[in-house]
Amino acid sequence: MMYDSYHHITNISNPTGRDRYYSVVGYICETDTFGSNRRISEISEGDILCFQNAGAYCFSMASNYNSRYRPAEVMIYEKNDYLIRKRETFEDLIKNQEIIEF
């Protein structure tokens, strides 16, 4: 988004569906636009989209901006998928916070 990067997006829940045009956006910042007017196979609620180059949404550049949990990471190797990092929880988000009483 910020660097005018192109994010290749596919609907892995419906890879052979009819192509339609979509704008794909996030919900964290006003600049979370991953693609505008993109041809992607038809998307329905609950479908899983694959961002083949995730940028800041990859763990290496992720943060807890706006108190969002960092996502799980899945590696795909030779047609097999492996969970390589678990999704964060609320407890992960607050574990290093200290309560100061005055």
C-alpha positions as CSV (number, residue, x, y, z in Angstrom):
1,M,0.0,0.0,0.0
2,M,2.5,2.6,1.2
3,Y,5.1,1.8,-1.4
4,D,2.7,1.2,-4.3
5,S,3.6,-2.5,-4.1
6,Y,1.7,-5.0,-6.1
7,H,0.1,-7.8,-4.0
8,H,-0.8,-10.9,-6.0
9,I,-4.2,-12.0,-4.5
10,T,-6.0,-15.3,-5.1
11,N,-9.1,-16.8,-3.7
12,I,-7.9,-20.2,-2.5
13,S,-11.4,-21.1,-1.3
14,N,-12.8,-20.7,-4.9
15,P,-9.8,-20.8,-7.3
16,T,-11.9,-21.8,-10.3
17,G,-14.8,-19.4,-9.7
18,R,-16.0,-16.8,-12.1
19,D,-13.6,-13.8,-12.2
20,R,-15.0,-10.6,-10.8
21,Y,-13.5,-7.2,-10.0
22,Y,-12.8,-6.3,-6.3
23,S,-11.0,-3.8,-4.2
24,V,-9.3,-5.6,-1.3
25,V,-8.8,-3.6,1.8
26,G,-7.8,-4.2,5.4
27,Y,-9.4,-2.9,8.6
28,I,-6.4,-1.5,10.6
29,C,-5.5,1.8,8.8
30,E,-7.0,4.1,6.3
31,T,-4.2,3.1,3.9
32,D,-4.9,-0.6,4.0
33,T,-5.6,-1.0,0.3
34,F,-4.0,-4.1,-1.1
35,G,-5.5,-4.0,-4.5
36,S,-8.0,-1.9,-6.4
37,N,-10.2,-3.1,-9.3
38,R,-8.5,-6.6,-9.3
39,R,-9.8,-9.6,-11.1
40,I,-10.1,-12.4,-8.5
41,S,-12.3,-15.5,-8.7
42,E,-15.6,-14.8,-7.0
43,I,-15.4,-14.1,-3.2
44,S,-18.0,-15.1,-0.6
45,E,-18.0,-14.4,3.1
46,G,-15.7,-16.8,4.8
47,D,-13.4,-17.4,1.8
48,I,-9.7,-17.4,2.3
49,L,-7.6,-15.1,0.2
50,C,-3.9,-15.7,-0.4
51,F,-1.6,-12.7,-0.5
52,Q,1.5,-14.2,-2.2
53,N,3.6,-11.3,-1.1
54,A,2.3,-10.0,2.2
55,G,4.7,-7.2,3.1
56,A,3.9,-5.7,6.6
57,Y,1.3,-8.4,7.1
58,C,4.0,-11.0,7.3
59,F,5.4,-11.6,10.8
60,S,8.8,-10.1,10.1
61,M,7.3,-6.6,9.8
62,A,4.2,-7.1,11.9
63,S,3.4,-5.1,15.0
64,N,0.6,-4.8,17.5
65,Y,-0.5,-1.4,16.0
66,N,-4.0,-0.6,17.2
67,S,-3.8,-3.6,19.6
68,R,-4.2,-6.1,16.8
69,Y,-2.9,-9.6,17.3
70,R,-0.1,-10.8,15.1
71,P,-1.4,-13.4,12.7
72,A,-0.5,-17.1,12.5
73,E,2.0,-18.0,9.8
74,V,1.7,-21.0,7.5
75,M,4.4,-22.3,5.3
76,I,3.6,-24.3,2.2
77,Y,6.3,-26.6,1.0
78,E,5.9,-29.3,-1.7
79,K,2.0,-29.0,-1.6
80,N,2.0,-29.5,2.2
81,D,1.1,-26.8,4.7
82,Y,2.8,-26.3,8.1
83,L,1.8,-24.0,10.9
84,I,5.1,-22.3,11.7
85,R,3.9,-19.6,14.1
86,K,0.7,-19.6,16.2
87,R,-1.7,-16.7,16.1
88,E,-1.3,-14.3,19.1
89,T,-3.9,-14.2,21.8
90,F,-5.1,-11.4,24.1
91,E,-2.8,-12.8,26.8
92,D,0.1,-12.5,24.4
93,L,-0.8,-8.9,23.8
94,I,-0.8,-7.8,27.5
95,K,1.7,-10.2,29.0
96,N,4.5,-7.5,29.3
97,Q,2.2,-4.7,30.6
98,E,2.6,-3.5,34.1
99,I,-0.2,-2.1,36.3
100,I,1.0,1.0,38.2
101,E,-0.9,1.9,41.3
102,F,-0.6,5.5,42.5
